[in-house]
């Protein structure tokens, strides 16, 4: 199970760049791991995942109906 919470938090640092203000907290239920990201790092992650998704679709590997 994965839990993603979008909310601003002044108390957490971004796990990627260290910015003291985060916008996203993601944690997994089966592993004791969580990730906090600032808006800039979250935007970069969204771009990378979008690019990877397009590449997979072009290669015909997508089983998603979207």
N, CA, C and O atoms as CSV, one atom per row, in Angstrom:
chain,resi,resn,atom,element,x,y,z
A,1,UNK,N,N,0.838,-1.164,0.000
A,1,UNK,CA,C,0.000,0.000,0.000
A,1,UNK,C,C,0.891,1.237,0.000
A,1,UNK,O,O,1.915,1.274,0.681
A,2,UNK,N,N,0.498,2.238,-0.759
A,2,UNK,CA,C,1.243,3.484,-0.817
A,2,UNK,C,C,0.307,4.629,-0.461
A,2,UNK,O,O,-0.835,4.672,-0.917
A,3,UNK,N,N,0.788,5.544,0.343
A,3,UNK,CA,C,0.019,6.708,0.750
A,3,UNK,C,C,0.751,7.944,0.269
A,3,UNK,O,O,1.927,8.130,0.580
A,4,UNK,N,N,0.067,8.794,-0.489
A,4,UNK,CA,C,0.644,10.051,-0.953
A,4,UNK,C,C,-0.228,11.184,-0.439
A,4,UNK,O,O,-1.437,11.213,-0.665
A,5,UNK,N,N,0.403,12.104,0.248
A,5,UNK,CA,C,-0.310,13.237,0.841
A,5,UNK,C,C,0.278,14.523,0.266
A,5,UNK,O,O,1.477,14.774,0.389
A,6,UNK,N,N,-0.577,15.338,-0.365
A,6,UNK,CA,C,-0.144,16.618,-0.905
A,6,UNK,C,C,-0.580,17.719,0.045
A,6,UNK,O,O,-1.768,18.019,0.162
A,7,UNK,N,N,0.379,18.310,0.713
A,7,UNK,CA,C,0.109,19.399,1.645
A,7,UNK,C,C,1.439,20.080,1.935
A,7,UNK,O,O,2.487,19.435,1.936
A,8,UNK,N,N,1.395,21.363,2.178
A,8,UNK,CA,C,2.634,22.064,2.489
A,8,UNK,C,C,3.029,21.793,3.935
A,8,UNK,O,O,2.179,21.717,4.822
A,9,UNK,N,N,4.327,21.648,4.156
A,9,UNK,CA,C,4.840,21.382,5.493
A,9,UNK,C,C,6.138,22.161,5.684
A,9,UNK,O,O,7.119,21.929,4.977
A,10,UNK,N,N,6.138,23.077,6.637
A,10,UNK,CA,C,7.347,23.831,6.937
A,10,UNK,C,C,8.310,23.041,7.812
A,10,UNK,O,O,9.476,23.414,7.934
A,11,UNK,N,N,7.847,21.965,8.417
A,11,UNK,CA,C,8.664,21.212,9.352
A,11,UNK,C,C,9.506,20.114,8.723
A,11,UNK,O,O,10.368,19.544,9.393
A,12,UNK,N,N,9.279,19.806,7.462
A,12,UNK,CA,C,10.023,18.727,6.803
A,12,UNK,C,C,10.949,19.293,5.741
A,12,UNK,O,O,10.627,20.287,5.089
A,13,UNK,N,N,12.099,18.656,5.572
A,13,UNK,CA,C,13.029,19.021,4.509
A,13,UNK,C,C,12.827,18.087,3.324
A,13,UNK,O,O,12.493,16.914,3.494
A,14,UNK,N,N,13.030,18.615,2.132
A,14,UNK,CA,C,12.972,17.802,0.921
A,14,UNK,C,C,14.092,16.777,0.967
A,14,UNK,O,O,15.247,17.126,1.211
A,15,UNK,N,N,13.756,15.521,0.736
A,15,UNK,CA,C,14.757,14.453,0.767
A,15,UNK,C,C,15.699,14.515,-0.430
A,15,UNK,O,O,16.748,13.872,-0.417
A,16,UNK,N,N,15.349,15.271,-1.454
A,16,UNK,CA,C,16.191,15.358,-2.629
A,16,UNK,C,C,17.154,16.547,-2.575
A,16,UNK,O,O,18.347,16.383,-2.831
A,17,UNK,N,N,16.654,17.741,-2.246
A,17,UNK,CA,C,17.498,18.936,-2.322
A,17,UNK,C,C,17.686,19.646,-0.983
A,17,UNK,O,O,18.519,20.547,-0.883
A,18,UNK,N,N,16.931,19.263,0.046
A,18,UNK,CA,C,17.091,19.864,1.365
A,18,UNK,C,C,16.285,21.120,1.618
A,18,UNK,O,O,16.410,21.725,2.683
A,19,UNK,N,N,15.457,21.531,0.663
A,19,UNK,CA,C,14.614,22.705,0.858
A,19,UNK,C,C,13.750,22.511,2.109
A,19,UNK,O,O,13.171,21.440,2.286
A,20,UNK,N,N,13.651,23.525,2.980
A,20,UNK,CA,C,12.940,23.340,4.244
A,20,UNK,C,C,11.416,23.391,4.147
A,20,UNK,O,O,10.744,23.373,5.178
A,21,UNK,N,N,10.865,23.453,2.971
A,21,UNK,CA,C,9.411,23.540,2.798
A,21,UNK,C,C,8.982,22.486,1.784
A,21,UNK,O,O,9.357,22.580,0.616
A,22,UNK,N,N,8.205,21.485,2.198
A,22,UNK,CA,C,7.807,20.408,1.293
A,22,UNK,C,C,6.335,20.512,0.931
A,22,UNK,O,O,5.548,21.144,1.635
A,23,UNK,N,N,5.978,19.876,-0.186
A,23,UNK,CA,C,4.608,19.902,-0.690
A,23,UNK,C,C,4.017,18.491,-0.788
A,23,UNK,O,O,2.799,18.342,-0.896
A,24,UNK,N,N,4.864,17.457,-0.752
A,24,UNK,CA,C,4.378,16.090,-0.904
A,24,UNK,C,C,5.065,15.161,0.086
A,24,UNK,O,O,6.275,15.243,0.294
A,25,UNK,N,N,4.277,14.270,0.698
A,25,UNK,CA,C,4.810,13.224,1.572
A,25,UNK,C,C,4.287,11.895,1.039
A,25,UNK,O,O,3.079,11.721,0.877
A,26,UNK,N,N,5.185,10.964,0.770
A,26,UNK,CA,C,4.805,9.648,0.264
A,26,UNK,C,C,5.385,8.593,1.197
A,26,UNK,O,O,6.567,8.636,1.540
A,27,UNK,N,N,4.547,7.648,1.603
A,27,UNK,CA,C,5.025,6.553,2.437
A,27,UNK,C,C,4.429,5.248,1.936
A,27,UNK,O,O,3.373,5.230,1.304
A,28,UNK,N,N,5.126,4.160,2.229
A,28,UNK,CA,C,4.656,2.842,1.818
A,28,UNK,C,C,4.308,2.021,3.054
A,28,UNK,O,O,4.938,2.157,4.103
A,29,UNK,N,N,3.314,1.184,2.918
A,29,UNK,CA,C,2.854,0.386,4.041
A,29,UNK,C,C,3.701,-0.831,4.315
A,29,UNK,O,O,3.855,-1.219,5.473
A,30,UNK,N,N,4.259,-1.450,3.281
A,30,UNK,CA,C,5.007,-2.695,3.456
A,30,UNK,C,C,6.466,-2.465,3.835
A,30,UNK,O,O,7.132,-3.363,4.348
A,31,UNK,N,N,6.949,-1.268,3.580
A,31,UNK,CA,C,8.344,-0.958,3.916
A,31,UNK,C,C,8.346,0.298,4.775
A,31,UNK,O,O,7.506,1.182,4.616
A,32,UNK,N,N,9.280,0.354,5.663
A,32,UNK,CA,C,9.382,1.512,6.539
A,32,UNK,C,C,10.159,2.611,5.821
A,32,UNK,O,O,11.307,2.893,6.163
A,33,UNK,N,N,9.531,3.226,4.828
A,33,UNK,CA,C,10.202,4.243,4.022
A,33,UNK,C,C,9.221,5.347,3.681
A,33,UNK,O,O,8.080,5.079,3.303
A,34,UNK,N,N,9.660,6.574,3.811
A,34,UNK,CA,C,8.850,7.708,3.384
A,34,UNK,C,C,9.743,8.700,2.646
A,34,UNK,O,O,10.958,8.727,2.843
A,35,UNK,N,N,9.122,9.515,1.793
A,35,UNK,CA,C,9.832,10.503,0.985
A,35,UNK,C,C,9.080,11.817,1.088
A,35,UNK,O,O,7.856,11.849,0.966
A,36,UNK,N,N,9.808,12.896,1.311
A,36,UNK,CA,C,9.246,14.239,1.314
A,36,UNK,C,C,9.881,15.025,0.174
A,36,UNK,O,O,11.103,15.027,0.031
A,37,UNK,N,N,9.062,15.693,-0.638
A,37,UNK,CA,C,9.574,16.448,-1.772
A,37,UNK,C,C,9.039,17.872,-1.769
A,37,UNK,O,O,7.890,18.116,-1.401
A,38,UNK,N,N,9.892,18.817,-2.186
A,38,UNK,CA,C,9.466,20.197,-2.363
A,38,UNK,C,C,8.791,20.323,-3.734
A,38,UNK,O,O,8.792,19.375,-4.519
A,39,UNK,N,N,8.227,21.475,-4.012
A,39,UNK,CA,C,7.516,21.678,-5.261
A,39,UNK,C,C,8.433,21.507,-6.471
A,39,UNK,O,O,8.025,20.909,-7.467
A,40,UNK,N,N,9.654,22.015,-6.405
A,40,UNK,CA,C,10.590,21.888,-7.522
A,40,UNK,C,C,10.956,20.445,-7.823
A,40,UNK,O,O,10.977,20.038,-8.985
A,41,UNK,N,N,11.242,19.676,-6.797
A,41,UNK,CA,C,11.612,18.266,-6.991
A,41,UNK,C,C,10.405,17.436,-7.411
A,41,UNK,O,O,10.547,16.508,-8.208
A,42,UNK,N,N,9.217,17.754,-6.888
A,42,UNK,CA,C,8.007,17.062,-7.314
A,42,UNK,C,C,7.741,17.336,-8.792
A,42,UNK,O,O,7.373,16.420,-9.527
A,43,UNK,N,N,7.920,18.573,-9.239
A,43,UNK,CA,C,7.735,18.915,-10.652
A,43,UNK,C,C,8.712,18.152,-11.540
A,43,UNK,O,O,8.335,17.671,-12.608
A,44,UNK,N,N,9.960,18.041,-11.103
A,44,UNK,CA,C,10.950,17.285,-11.867
A,44,UNK,C,C,10.572,15.809,-11.937
A,44,UNK,O,O,10.728,15.183,-12.985
A,45,UNK,N,N,10.082,15.249,-10.841
A,45,UNK,CA,C,9.654,13.848,-10.823
A,45,UNK,C,C,8.487,13.627,-11.784
A,45,UNK,O,O,8.464,12.632,-12.509
A,46,UNK,N,N,7.530,14.536,-11.794
A,46,UNK,CA,C,6.375,14.427,-12.693
A,46,UNK,C,C,6.839,14.441,-14.152
A,46,UNK,O,O,6.339,13.662,-14.963
A,47,UNK,N,N,7.780,15.308,-14.489
A,47,UNK,CA,C,8.294,15.364,-15.861
A,47,UNK,C,C,8.981,14.057,-16.260
A,47,UNK,O,O,8.769,13.550,-17.362
A,48,UNK,N,N,9.791,13.523,-15.373
A,48,UNK,CA,C,10.507,12.273,-15.662
A,48,UNK,C,C,9.533,11.111,-15.825
A,48,UNK,O,O,9.677,10.304,-16.743
A,49,UNK,N,N,8.544,11.024,-14.937
A,49,UNK,CA,C,7.567,9.938,-15.035
A,49,UNK,C,C,6.718,10.069,-16.298
A,49,UNK,O,O,6.380,9.061,-16.919
A,50,UNK,N,N,6.370,11.296,-16.685
A,50,UNK,CA,C,5.628,11.515,-17.930
A,50,UNK,C,C,6.440,11.085,-19.138
A,50,UNK,O,O,5.913,10.457,-20.056
A,51,UNK,N,N,7.728,11.423,-19.139
A,51,UNK,CA,C,8.608,11.026,-20.244
A,51,UNK,C,C,8.732,9.503,-20.320
A,51,UNK,O,O,8.678,8.925,-21.405
A,52,UNK,N,N,8.897,8.860,-19.168
A,52,UNK,CA,C,9.019,7.396,-19.136
A,52,UNK,C,C,7.728,6.736,-19.614
A,52,UNK,O,O,7.774,5.739,-20.335
A,53,UNK,N,N,6.593,7.277,-19.225
A,53,UNK,CA,C,5.309,6.724,-19.639
A,53,UNK,C,C,5.136,6.819,-21.157
A,53,UNK,O,O,4.691,5.864,-21.793
A,54,UNK,N,N,5.485,7.967,-21.734
A,54,UNK,CA,C,5.391,8.128,-23.187
A,54,UNK,C,C,6.318,7.163,-23.915
A,54,UNK,O,O,5.950,6.587,-24.939
A,55,UNK,N,N,7.521,6.992,-23.381
A,55,UNK,CA,C,8.484,6.082,-24.000
A,55,UNK,C,C,7.969,4.644,-23.981
A,55,UNK,O,O,8.090,3.925,-24.972
A,56,UNK,N,N,7.398,4.230,-22.858
A,56,UNK,CA,C,6.860,2.877,-22.764
A,56,UNK,C,C,5.702,2.672,-23.739
A,56,UNK,O,O,5.586,1.610,-24.350
A,57,UNK,N,N,4.856,3.673,-23.883
A,57,UNK,CA,C,3.737,3.561,-24.821
A,57,UNK,C,C,4.225,3.475,-26.258
A,57,UNK,O,O,3.675,2.714,-27.055
A,58,UNK,N,N,5.245,4.242,-26.596
A,58,UNK,CA,C,5.793,4.211,-27.959
A,58,UNK,C,C,6.425,2.861,-28.273
A,58,UNK,O,O,6.411,2.412,-29.419
A,59,UNK,N,N,6.974,2.224,-27.257
A,59,UNK,CA,C,7.594,0.914,-27.446
A,59,UNK,C,C,6.563,-0.210,-27.407
A,59,UNK,O,O,6.902,-1.372,-27.631
A,60,UNK,N,N,5.303,0.131,-27.125
A,60,UNK,CA,C,4.256,-0.879,-27.107
A,60,UNK,C,C,4.213,-1.720,-25.857
A,60,UNK,O,O,3.635,-2.807,-25.862
A,61,UNK,N,N,4.819,-1.235,-24.775
A,61,UNK,CA,C,4.858,-2.010,-23.542
A,61,UNK,C,C,3.761,-1.658,-22.564
A,61,UNK,O,O,3.681,-2.261,-21.494
A,62,UNK,N,N,2.914,-0.704,-22.896
A,62,UNK,CA,C,1.894,-0.268,-21.959
A,62,UNK,C,C,0.694,-1.190,-21.972
A,62,UNK,O,O,0.149,-1.493,-23.034
A,63,UNK,N,N,0.286,-1.632,-20.817
A,63,UNK,CA,C,-0.937,-2.411,-20.675
A,63,UNK,C,C,-2.046,-1.545,-20.107
A,63,UNK,O,O,-3.145,-2.027,-19.834
A,64,UNK,N,N,-1.749,-0.253,-19.930
A,64,UNK,CA,C,-2.722,0.661,-19.366
A,64,UNK,C,C,-3.743,1.074,-20.438
A,64,UNK,O,O,-3.378,1.249,-21.600
A,65,UNK,N,N,-5.009,1.229,-20.057
A,65,UNK,CA,C,-6.015,1.662,-21.040
A,65,UNK,C,C,-5.938,3.141,-21.338
A,65,UNK,O,O,-6.699,3.626,-22.176
A,66,UNK,N,N,-5.043,3.891,-20.684
A,66,UNK,CA,C,-4.964,5.346,-20.870
A,66,UNK,C,C,-4.032,5.715,-21.987
A,66,UNK,O,O,-3.851,6.898,-22.275
